């Protein structure tokens, strides 16, 4: 897998992990997605894709029945990116798990 090779060679590891997380997320492998998203965020927390990364992390936590973590991530999105599309979705999703 090219993305895994890029990650292992330290070529833009934050971006590579984000895309690996997205692949896992869309394959419904939520635990794996969370792992990649956490690694990406720890390497580059100001990336342009951060609202999506945080949203997909929150949804992944919700899908794995970890509602407390999901709520925390939704709150971070709303606080840090209040006008984003991700924040709109976060507000809606928060209502369903309160």
PyMOL CGO cylinders between C-alpha atoms (Angstrom):
from pymol import cmd
from pymol.cgo import CYLINDER

trace = [
    CYLINDER, 0.00, 0.00, 0.00, 1.49, 3.29, -1.11, 0.3, 1, 1, 1, 1, 1, 1,
    CYLINDER, 1.49, 3.29, -1.11, 0.13, 5.36, 1.80, 0.3, 1, 1, 1, 1, 1, 1,
    CYLINDER, 0.13, 5.36, 1.80, 1.56, 2.96, 4.35, 0.3, 1, 1, 1, 1, 1, 1,
    CYLINDER, 1.56, 2.96, 4.35, 4.91, 3.10, 2.56, 0.3, 1, 1, 1, 1, 1, 1,
    CYLINDER, 4.91, 3.10, 2.56, 4.84, 6.89, 2.64, 0.3, 1, 1, 1, 1, 1, 1,
    CYLINDER, 4.84, 6.89, 2.64, 4.01, 6.83, 6.35, 0.3, 1, 1, 1, 1, 1, 1,
    CYLINDER, 4.01, 6.83, 6.35, 6.78, 4.35, 7.16, 0.3, 1, 1, 1, 1, 1, 1,
    CYLINDER, 6.78, 4.35, 7.16, 9.28, 6.47, 5.21, 0.3, 1, 1, 1, 1, 1, 1,
    CYLINDER, 9.28, 6.47, 5.21, 8.24, 9.58, 7.16, 0.3, 1, 1, 1, 1, 1, 1,
    CYLINDER, 8.24, 9.58, 7.16, 6.96, 11.29, 4.04, 0.3, 1, 1, 1, 1, 1, 1,
    CYLINDER, 6.96, 11.29, 4.04, 4.24, 13.65, 5.25, 0.3, 1, 1, 1, 1, 1, 1,
    CYLINDER, 4.24, 13.65, 5.25, 3.23, 11.22, 8.02, 0.3, 1, 1, 1, 1, 1, 1,
    CYLINDER, 3.23, 11.22, 8.02, 0.42, 13.46, 9.31, 0.3, 1, 1, 1, 1, 1, 1,
    CYLINDER, 0.42, 13.46, 9.31, -1.27, 13.59, 5.91, 0.3, 1, 1, 1, 1, 1, 1,
    CYLINDER, -1.27, 13.59, 5.91, -0.65, 9.90, 5.20, 0.3, 1, 1, 1, 1, 1, 1,
    CYLINDER, -0.65, 9.90, 5.20, -2.22, 8.95, 8.54, 0.3, 1, 1, 1, 1, 1, 1,
    CYLINDER, -2.22, 8.95, 8.54, -5.20, 11.20, 7.87, 0.3, 1, 1, 1, 1, 1, 1,
    CYLINDER, -5.20, 11.20, 7.87, -5.86, 9.45, 4.57, 0.3, 1, 1, 1, 1, 1, 1,
    CYLINDER, -5.86, 9.45, 4.57, -5.30, 6.01, 6.12, 0.3, 1, 1, 1, 1, 1, 1,
    CYLINDER, -5.30, 6.01, 6.12, -7.83, 7.03, 8.78, 0.3, 1, 1, 1, 1, 1, 1,
    CYLINDER, -7.83, 7.03, 8.78, -10.30, 8.14, 6.11, 0.3, 1, 1, 1, 1, 1, 1,
    CYLINDER, -10.30, 8.14, 6.11, -9.94, 4.80, 4.30, 0.3, 1, 1, 1, 1, 1, 1,
    CYLINDER, -9.94, 4.80, 4.30, -10.54, 2.90, 7.55, 0.3, 1, 1, 1, 1, 1, 1,
    CYLINDER, -10.54, 2.90, 7.55, -13.47, 5.19, 8.42, 0.3, 1, 1, 1, 1, 1, 1,
    CYLINDER, -13.47, 5.19, 8.42, -15.24, 4.58, 5.12, 0.3, 1, 1, 1, 1, 1, 1,
    CYLINDER, -15.24, 4.58, 5.12, -14.58, 0.85, 5.48, 0.3, 1, 1, 1, 1, 1, 1,
    CYLINDER, -14.58, 0.85, 5.48, -16.30, 1.07, 8.89, 0.3, 1, 1, 1, 1, 1, 1,
    CYLINDER, -16.30, 1.07, 8.89, -13.07, 0.03, 10.66, 0.3, 1, 1, 1, 1, 1, 1,
    CYLINDER, -13.07, 0.03, 10.66, -13.62, 2.67, 13.31, 0.3, 1, 1, 1, 1, 1, 1,
    CYLINDER, -13.62, 2.67, 13.31, -10.99, 1.59, 15.85, 0.3, 1, 1, 1, 1, 1, 1,
    CYLINDER, -10.99, 1.59, 15.85, -8.31, 1.66, 13.14, 0.3, 1, 1, 1, 1, 1, 1,
    CYLINDER, -8.31, 1.66, 13.14, -9.59, 5.03, 11.90, 0.3, 1, 1, 1, 1, 1, 1,
    CYLINDER, -9.59, 5.03, 11.90, -9.31, 6.49, 15.41, 0.3, 1, 1, 1, 1, 1, 1,
    CYLINDER, -9.31, 6.49, 15.41, -5.71, 5.25, 15.68, 0.3, 1, 1, 1, 1, 1, 1,
    CYLINDER, -5.71, 5.25, 15.68, -4.70, 6.90, 12.40, 0.3, 1, 1, 1, 1, 1, 1,
    CYLINDER, -4.70, 6.90, 12.40, -6.61, 10.11, 13.16, 0.3, 1, 1, 1, 1, 1, 1,
    CYLINDER, -6.61, 10.11, 13.16, -4.92, 10.43, 16.57, 0.3, 1, 1, 1, 1, 1, 1,
    CYLINDER, -4.92, 10.43, 16.57, -1.49, 9.93, 15.02, 0.3, 1, 1, 1, 1, 1, 1,
    CYLINDER, -1.49, 9.93, 15.02, -2.20, 12.50, 12.30, 0.3, 1, 1, 1, 1, 1, 1,
    CYLINDER, -2.20, 12.50, 12.30, -3.50, 15.09, 14.77, 0.3, 1, 1, 1, 1, 1, 1,
    CYLINDER, -3.50, 15.09, 14.77, -0.52, 14.62, 17.07, 0.3, 1, 1, 1, 1, 1, 1,
    CYLINDER, -0.52, 14.62, 17.07, 1.86, 15.27, 14.17, 0.3, 1, 1, 1, 1, 1, 1,
    CYLINDER, 1.86, 15.27, 14.17, 0.11, 18.30, 12.64, 0.3, 1, 1, 1, 1, 1, 1,
    CYLINDER, 0.11, 18.30, 12.64, -2.72, 19.79, 14.68, 0.3, 1, 1, 1, 1, 1, 1,
    CYLINDER, -2.72, 19.79, 14.68, -3.15, 22.85, 12.42, 0.3, 1, 1, 1, 1, 1, 1,
    CYLINDER, -3.15, 22.85, 12.42, -3.78, 20.92, 9.21, 0.3, 1, 1, 1, 1, 1, 1,
    CYLINDER, -3.78, 20.92, 9.21, -6.50, 22.18, 6.88, 0.3, 1, 1, 1, 1, 1, 1,
    CYLINDER, -6.50, 22.18, 6.88, -8.33, 18.86, 7.19, 0.3, 1, 1, 1, 1, 1, 1,
    CYLINDER, -8.33, 18.86, 7.19, -8.54, 19.06, 11.01, 0.3, 1, 1, 1, 1, 1, 1,
    CYLINDER, -8.54, 19.06, 11.01, -12.32, 19.78, 11.21, 0.3, 1, 1, 1, 1, 1, 1,
    CYLINDER, -12.32, 19.78, 11.21, -13.04, 16.68, 9.12, 0.3, 1, 1, 1, 1, 1, 1,
    CYLINDER, -13.04, 16.68, 9.12, -10.52, 14.61, 11.06, 0.3, 1, 1, 1, 1, 1, 1,
    CYLINDER, -10.52, 14.61, 11.06, -12.12, 15.63, 14.37, 0.3, 1, 1, 1, 1, 1, 1,
    CYLINDER, -12.12, 15.63, 14.37, -15.63, 15.01, 13.05, 0.3, 1, 1, 1, 1, 1, 1,
    CYLINDER, -15.63, 15.01, 13.05, -14.78, 11.57, 11.73, 0.3, 1, 1, 1, 1, 1, 1,
    CYLINDER, -14.78, 11.57, 11.73, -13.01, 10.77, 15.00, 0.3, 1, 1, 1, 1, 1, 1,
    CYLINDER, -13.01, 10.77, 15.00, -16.13, 11.76, 16.94, 0.3, 1, 1, 1, 1, 1, 1,
    CYLINDER, -16.13, 11.76, 16.94, -18.39, 9.69, 14.68, 0.3, 1, 1, 1, 1, 1, 1,
    CYLINDER, -18.39, 9.69, 14.68, -15.98, 6.75, 14.98, 0.3, 1, 1, 1, 1, 1, 1,
    CYLINDER, -15.98, 6.75, 14.98, -16.17, 6.99, 18.77, 0.3, 1, 1, 1, 1, 1, 1,
    CYLINDER, -16.17, 6.99, 18.77, -19.97, 7.11, 18.54, 0.3, 1, 1, 1, 1, 1, 1,
    CYLINDER, -19.97, 7.11, 18.54, -20.01, 4.04, 16.27, 0.3, 1, 1, 1, 1, 1, 1,
    CYLINDER, -20.01, 4.04, 16.27, -17.85, 2.15, 18.79, 0.3, 1, 1, 1, 1, 1, 1,
    CYLINDER, -17.85, 2.15, 18.79, -20.25, 3.13, 21.62, 0.3, 1, 1, 1, 1, 1, 1,
    CYLINDER, -20.25, 3.13, 21.62, -17.78, 5.52, 23.26, 0.3, 1, 1, 1, 1, 1, 1,
    CYLINDER, -17.78, 5.52, 23.26, -20.23, 8.41, 23.58, 0.3, 1, 1, 1, 1, 1, 1,
    CYLINDER, -20.23, 8.41, 23.58, -18.20, 10.33, 26.17, 0.3, 1, 1, 1, 1, 1, 1,
    CYLINDER, -18.20, 10.33, 26.17, -15.24, 10.63, 23.80, 0.3, 1, 1, 1, 1, 1, 1,
    CYLINDER, -15.24, 10.63, 23.80, -17.59, 11.42, 20.92, 0.3, 1, 1, 1, 1, 1, 1,
    CYLINDER, -17.59, 11.42, 20.92, -19.11, 14.30, 22.92, 0.3, 1, 1, 1, 1, 1, 1,
    CYLINDER, -19.11, 14.30, 22.92, -15.65, 15.66, 23.75, 0.3, 1, 1, 1, 1, 1, 1,
    CYLINDER, -15.65, 15.66, 23.75, -14.64, 15.68, 20.09, 0.3, 1, 1, 1, 1, 1, 1,
    CYLINDER, -14.64, 15.68, 20.09, -17.92, 17.27, 19.01, 0.3, 1, 1, 1, 1, 1, 1,
    CYLINDER, -17.92, 17.27, 19.01, -17.38, 19.99, 21.63, 0.3, 1, 1, 1, 1, 1, 1,
    CYLINDER, -17.38, 19.99, 21.63, -13.83, 20.63, 20.36, 0.3, 1, 1, 1, 1, 1, 1,
    CYLINDER, -13.83, 20.63, 20.36, -15.11, 21.02, 16.79, 0.3, 1, 1, 1, 1, 1, 1,
    CYLINDER, -15.11, 21.02, 16.79, -17.83, 23.46, 17.87, 0.3, 1, 1, 1, 1, 1, 1,
    CYLINDER, -17.83, 23.46, 17.87, -15.37, 25.47, 19.99, 0.3, 1, 1, 1, 1, 1, 1,
    CYLINDER, -15.37, 25.47, 19.99, -12.47, 25.61, 17.53, 0.3, 1, 1, 1, 1, 1, 1,
    CYLINDER, -12.47, 25.61, 17.53, -14.30, 25.65, 14.18, 0.3, 1, 1, 1, 1, 1, 1,
    CYLINDER, -14.30, 25.65, 14.18, -17.73, 27.17, 15.00, 0.3, 1, 1, 1, 1, 1, 1,
    CYLINDER, -17.73, 27.17, 15.00, -18.60, 28.25, 11.45, 0.3, 1, 1, 1, 1, 1, 1,
    CYLINDER, -18.60, 28.25, 11.45, -17.48, 25.06, 9.71, 0.3, 1, 1, 1, 1, 1, 1,
    CYLINDER, -17.48, 25.06, 9.71, -19.67, 22.43, 8.10, 0.3, 1, 1, 1, 1, 1, 1,
    CYLINDER, -19.67, 22.43, 8.10, -18.15, 19.99, 10.60, 0.3, 1, 1, 1, 1, 1, 1,
    CYLINDER, -18.15, 19.99, 10.60, -19.49, 22.11, 13.48, 0.3, 1, 1, 1, 1, 1, 1,
    CYLINDER, -19.49, 22.11, 13.48, -23.00, 22.05, 12.00, 0.3, 1, 1, 1, 1, 1, 1,
    CYLINDER, -23.00, 22.05, 12.00, -22.88, 18.26, 11.85, 0.3, 1, 1, 1, 1, 1, 1,
    CYLINDER, -22.88, 18.26, 11.85, -21.32, 18.10, 15.33, 0.3, 1, 1, 1, 1, 1, 1,
    CYLINDER, -21.32, 18.10, 15.33, -24.17, 20.17, 16.82, 0.3, 1, 1, 1, 1, 1, 1,
    CYLINDER, -24.17, 20.17, 16.82, -26.74, 17.90, 15.18, 0.3, 1, 1, 1, 1, 1, 1,
    CYLINDER, -26.74, 17.90, 15.18, -24.98, 14.70, 16.26, 0.3, 1, 1, 1, 1, 1, 1,
    CYLINDER, -24.98, 14.70, 16.26, -24.54, 15.96, 19.83, 0.3, 1, 1, 1, 1, 1, 1,
    CYLINDER, -24.54, 15.96, 19.83, -28.31, 16.32, 20.15, 0.3, 1, 1, 1, 1, 1, 1,
    CYLINDER, -28.31, 16.32, 20.15, -28.80, 12.65, 19.36, 0.3, 1, 1, 1, 1, 1, 1,
    CYLINDER, -28.80, 12.65, 19.36, -26.41, 11.37, 22.05, 0.3, 1, 1, 1, 1, 1, 1,
    CYLINDER, -26.41, 11.37, 22.05, -27.31, 13.67, 24.95, 0.3, 1, 1, 1, 1, 1, 1,
]
cmd.load_cgo(trace, "trace")
